[in-house]
């Protein structure tokens, strides 16, 4: 499986979801988001700005909350600097 650009938090989320063999709709349901919202986060159309959403995603994918929040904050700061 090719690895997406995981420097962006959305690419990392997508990569982790695919590594878990979860289709978008299944992962979204597990996380508690719509498939459209999760897809928008994965592609960078929406920024991950809410800690609560990051925690839901981390728990739903079974990944480290801390790593996901750190990636989201780094991503957000990078976008602010542009």
mmCIF file of the C-alpha atoms, coordinates in Angstrom:
data_MODEL
# 
_entry.id   MODEL 
# 
loop_
_atom_site.group_PDB 
_atom_site.id 
_atom_site.type_symbol 
_atom_site.label_atom_id 
_atom_site.label_alt_id 
_atom_site.label_comp_id 
_atom_site.label_asym_id 
_atom_site.label_entity_id 
_atom_site.label_seq_id 
_atom_site.pdbx_PDB_ins_code 
_atom_site.Cartn_x 
_atom_site.Cartn_y 
_atom_site.Cartn_z 
_atom_site.occupancy 
_atom_site.B_iso_or_equiv 
_atom_site.pdbx_formal_charge 
_atom_site.auth_seq_id 
_atom_site.auth_comp_id 
_atom_site.auth_asym_id 
_atom_site.auth_atom_id 
_atom_site.pdbx_PDB_model_num 
ATOM 1  C CA . UNK A 1 1  ? 0.000   0.000  0.000  1.00 0.00 ? 1  UNK A CA 1 
ATOM 2  C CA . UNK A 1 2  ? 1.508   3.372  -0.952 1.00 0.00 ? 2  UNK A CA 1 
ATOM 3  C CA . UNK A 1 3  ? 2.121   5.772  1.904  1.00 0.00 ? 3  UNK A CA 1 
ATOM 4  C CA . UNK A 1 4  ? 0.496   9.198  1.432  1.00 0.00 ? 4  UNK A CA 1 
ATOM 5  C CA . UNK A 1 5  ? 2.102   12.467 2.454  1.00 0.00 ? 5  UNK A CA 1 
ATOM 6  C CA . UNK A 1 6  ? 1.841   11.916 6.198  1.00 0.00 ? 6  UNK A CA 1 
ATOM 7  C CA . UNK A 1 7  ? 3.382   15.291 6.996  1.00 0.00 ? 7  UNK A CA 1 
ATOM 8  C CA . UNK A 1 8  ? -0.195  16.575 6.787  1.00 0.00 ? 8  UNK A CA 1 
ATOM 9  C CA . UNK A 1 9  ? -2.454  15.284 9.544  1.00 0.00 ? 9  UNK A CA 1 
ATOM 10 C CA . UNK A 1 10 ? -5.190  14.321 7.059  1.00 0.00 ? 10 UNK A CA 1 
ATOM 11 C CA . UNK A 1 11 ? -2.817  12.140 5.055  1.00 0.00 ? 11 UNK A CA 1 
ATOM 12 C CA . UNK A 1 12 ? -1.673  10.480 8.252  1.00 0.00 ? 12 UNK A CA 1 
ATOM 13 C CA . UNK A 1 13 ? -5.270  9.802  9.320  1.00 0.00 ? 13 UNK A CA 1 
ATOM 14 C CA . UNK A 1 14 ? -6.045  8.272  5.913  1.00 0.00 ? 14 UNK A CA 1 
ATOM 15 C CA . UNK A 1 15 ? -2.894  6.146  6.034  1.00 0.00 ? 15 UNK A CA 1 
ATOM 16 C CA . UNK A 1 16 ? -3.772  4.856  9.517  1.00 0.00 ? 16 UNK A CA 1 
ATOM 17 C CA . UNK A 1 17 ? -7.366  4.112  8.445  1.00 0.00 ? 17 UNK A CA 1 
ATOM 18 C CA . UNK A 1 18 ? -6.175  2.177  5.412  1.00 0.00 ? 18 UNK A CA 1 
ATOM 19 C CA . UNK A 1 19 ? -3.589  0.292  7.490  1.00 0.00 ? 19 UNK A CA 1 
ATOM 20 C CA . UNK A 1 20 ? -6.498  -0.820 9.683  1.00 0.00 ? 20 UNK A CA 1 
ATOM 21 C CA . UNK A 1 21 ? -8.357  -1.994 6.522  1.00 0.00 ? 21 UNK A CA 1 
ATOM 22 C CA . UNK A 1 22 ? -11.291 0.265  7.350  1.00 0.00 ? 22 UNK A CA 1 
ATOM 23 C CA . UNK A 1 23 ? -13.421 1.651  4.526  1.00 0.00 ? 23 UNK A CA 1 
ATOM 24 C CA . UNK A 1 24 ? -14.174 5.359  4.912  1.00 0.00 ? 24 UNK A CA 1 
ATOM 25 C CA . UNK A 1 25 ? -17.829 4.837  5.848  1.00 0.00 ? 25 UNK A CA 1 
ATOM 26 C CA . UNK A 1 26 ? -17.035 2.179  8.442  1.00 0.00 ? 26 UNK A CA 1 
ATOM 27 C CA . UNK A 1 27 ? -14.301 4.299  10.026 1.00 0.00 ? 27 UNK A CA 1 
ATOM 28 C CA . UNK A 1 28 ? -16.531 7.381  10.037 1.00 0.00 ? 28 UNK A CA 1 
ATOM 29 C CA . UNK A 1 29 ? -19.322 5.471  11.776 1.00 0.00 ? 29 UNK A CA 1 
ATOM 30 C CA . UNK A 1 30 ? -16.875 4.088  14.333 1.00 0.00 ? 30 UNK A CA 1 
ATOM 31 C CA . UNK A 1 31 ? -15.446 7.564  14.971 1.00 0.00 ? 31 UNK A CA 1 
ATOM 32 C CA . UNK A 1 32 ? -18.826 9.294  15.086 1.00 0.00 ? 32 UNK A CA 1 
ATOM 33 C CA . UNK A 1 33 ? -18.365 11.565 12.057 1.00 0.00 ? 33 UNK A CA 1 
ATOM 34 C CA . UNK A 1 34 ? -20.013 11.583 8.669  1.00 0.00 ? 34 UNK A CA 1 
ATOM 35 C CA . UNK A 1 35 ? -18.064 9.972  5.836  1.00 0.00 ? 35 UNK A CA 1 
ATOM 36 C CA . UNK A 1 36 ? -18.022 13.373 4.119  1.00 0.00 ? 36 UNK A CA 1 
ATOM 37 C CA . UNK A 1 37 ? -16.455 15.062 7.125  1.00 0.00 ? 37 UNK A CA 1 
ATOM 38 C CA . UNK A 1 38 ? -13.834 12.358 7.600  1.00 0.00 ? 38 UNK A CA 1 
ATOM 39 C CA . UNK A 1 39 ? -13.038 12.435 3.880  1.00 0.00 ? 39 UNK A CA 1 
ATOM 40 C CA . UNK A 1 40 ? -12.679 16.232 4.002  1.00 0.00 ? 40 UNK A CA 1 
ATOM 41 C CA . UNK A 1 41 ? -10.286 15.937 6.952  1.00 0.00 ? 41 UNK A CA 1 
ATOM 42 C CA . UNK A 1 42 ? -8.240  13.267 5.180  1.00 0.00 ? 42 UNK A CA 1 
ATOM 43 C CA . UNK A 1 43 ? -7.871  15.322 2.004  1.00 0.00 ? 43 UNK A CA 1 
ATOM 44 C CA . UNK A 1 44 ? -7.171  18.602 3.774  1.00 0.00 ? 44 UNK A CA 1 
ATOM 45 C CA . UNK A 1 45 ? -10.394 20.297 2.658  1.00 0.00 ? 45 UNK A CA 1 
ATOM 46 C CA . UNK A 1 46 ? -11.156 20.764 6.368  1.00 0.00 ? 46 UNK A CA 1 
ATOM 47 C CA . UNK A 1 47 ? -8.565  21.414 9.060  1.00 0.00 ? 47 UNK A CA 1 
ATOM 48 C CA . UNK A 1 48 ? -8.580  19.346 12.237 1.00 0.00 ? 48 UNK A CA 1 
ATOM 49 C CA . UNK A 1 49 ? -8.989  22.196 14.733 1.00 0.00 ? 49 UNK A CA 1 
ATOM 50 C CA . UNK A 1 50 ? -11.017 20.585 17.520 1.00 0.00 ? 50 UNK A CA 1 
ATOM 51 C CA . UNK A 1 51 ? -9.233  18.510 20.155 1.00 0.00 ? 51 UNK A CA 1 
ATOM 52 C CA . UNK A 1 52 ? -12.445 16.574 20.791 1.00 0.00 ? 52 UNK A CA 1 
ATOM 53 C CA . UNK A 1 53 ? -12.595 15.524 17.137 1.00 0.00 ? 53 UNK A CA 1 
ATOM 54 C CA . UNK A 1 54 ? -8.930  14.496 17.214 1.00 0.00 ? 54 UNK A CA 1 
ATOM 55 C CA . UNK A 1 55 ? -9.591  12.355 20.298 1.00 0.00 ? 55 UNK A CA 1 
ATOM 56 C CA . UNK A 1 56 ? -12.598 10.678 18.599 1.00 0.00 ? 56 UNK A CA 1 
ATOM 57 C CA . UNK A 1 57 ? -10.520 9.923  15.515 1.00 0.00 ? 57 UNK A CA 1 
ATOM 58 C CA . UNK A 1 58 ? -7.616  8.544  17.535 1.00 0.00 ? 58 UNK A CA 1 
ATOM 59 C CA . UNK A 1 59 ? -9.895  6.339  19.624 1.00 0.00 ? 59 UNK A CA 1 
ATOM 60 C CA . UNK A 1 60 ? -11.857 5.179  16.573 1.00 0.00 ? 60 UNK A CA 1 
ATOM 61 C CA . UNK A 1 61 ? -8.687  4.196  14.726 1.00 0.00 ? 61 UNK A CA 1 
ATOM 62 C CA . UNK A 1 62 ? -6.919  2.816  17.790 1.00 0.00 ? 62 UNK A CA 1 
ATOM 63 C CA . UNK A 1 63 ? -3.975  5.226  17.535 1.00 0.00 ? 63 UNK A CA 1 
ATOM 64 C CA . UNK A 1 64 ? -2.227  7.463  20.039 1.00 0.00 ? 64 UNK A CA 1 
ATOM 65 C CA . UNK A 1 65 ? -4.283  10.495 21.032 1.00 0.00 ? 65 UNK A CA 1 
ATOM 66 C CA . UNK A 1 66 ? -1.112  12.424 21.757 1.00 0.00 ? 66 UNK A CA 1 
ATOM 67 C CA . UNK A 1 67 ? 0.442   11.763 18.366 1.00 0.00 ? 67 UNK A CA 1 
ATOM 68 C CA . UNK A 1 68 ? -2.701  12.776 16.511 1.00 0.00 ? 68 UNK A CA 1 
ATOM 69 C CA . UNK A 1 69 ? -3.171  15.985 18.519 1.00 0.00 ? 69 UNK A CA 1 
ATOM 70 C CA . UNK A 1 70 ? 0.507   16.908 18.063 1.00 0.00 ? 70 UNK A CA 1 
ATOM 71 C CA . UNK A 1 71 ? 0.235   16.341 14.309 1.00 0.00 ? 71 UNK A CA 1 
ATOM 72 C CA . UNK A 1 72 ? -2.966  18.406 14.135 1.00 0.00 ? 72 UNK A CA 1 
ATOM 73 C CA . UNK A 1 73 ? -1.445  21.306 16.075 1.00 0.00 ? 73 UNK A CA 1 
ATOM 74 C CA . UNK A 1 74 ? 1.710   21.239 13.935 1.00 0.00 ? 74 UNK A CA 1 
ATOM 75 C CA . UNK A 1 75 ? -0.416  21.150 10.776 1.00 0.00 ? 75 UNK A CA 1 
ATOM 76 C CA . UNK A 1 76 ? -2.582  24.065 11.980 1.00 0.00 ? 76 UNK A CA 1 
ATOM 77 C CA . UNK A 1 77 ? 0.429   26.195 12.918 1.00 0.00 ? 77 UNK A CA 1 
ATOM 78 C CA . UNK A 1 78 ? 2.016   25.520 9.552  1.00 0.00 ? 78 UNK A CA 1 
ATOM 79 C CA . UNK A 1 79 ? -1.162  26.672 7.797  1.00 0.00 ? 79 UNK A CA 1 
ATOM 80 C CA . UNK A 1 80 ? -1.304  29.824 9.954  1.00 0.00 ? 80 UNK A CA 1 
ATOM 81 C CA . UNK A 1 81 ? 2.252   30.719 8.909  1.00 0.00 ? 81 UNK A CA 1 
ATOM 82 C CA . UNK A 1 82 ? 1.364   30.715 5.208  1.00 0.00 ? 82 UNK A CA 1 
# 
